[in-house]
Amino acid sequence: SRLAAVAEGGAVYALLAKMDAFIEAHGVGGHAVGAEMTIASILTFTTLGRASGGVFYGVPPTMCSPFPHIQAVRKTVGANPAVVAWYNSRIEQQKSLEALSPAEQVLAAGCQDT
């Protein structure tokens, strides 16, 4: 089950642990690689934001909670002024947050929560 996969000892949990260790070794200041925004940071934000944001049935929103370096990247990207402006513009274009796709709603809300 998806819940078992993201629980400690599960395959997804093990992958997230490896990602967290990689970010710890190679990232600086809330970035996945290096000290600046890269595609690695953006993909961490979008992919794991969707996965833990309810887009995939059976995956809890706490999926990334045990991984502080992943969470730091998600927070850094979500708070980036350009990322916030992008999602705010998408909300304005669509007239409401609810008019966005479920995945985009999760990411836009993630920018608001940081």
Steps between C-alpha positions, in 0.01 A plus 500: 500500500603862457482559873739211564738629231534842666524360855838438659644187339303552178649550156393864462620581852842352413517711183406815692769421758757478219377829354518667839858378550593621151356844569683513833829419324455718190250774580553828680246726667184314403607412146522145365836551326734789569390831647268624224166405352542221245269261322579250778345730760200577282436132429532417868235763574261401225532122507498454876245778547259316274578161653442616857225747414218259438537463125581129542235310691637316803814711543486695828588869516766413759699294249796743499485595869787273610736661248620846611714574195221418257265716705752787497514487119121494475475801731777694323347450156148565626612830653698615195344828378499388136327172587244677719435752221455217247235324706329827591479584129352156428235559768422842351478359146261226609306735732539269803725240657227240456502549121857370476574131449524300824879477465535873441270575795732303726809685381336842511381431853854388588626844404241660725589273796869591518 
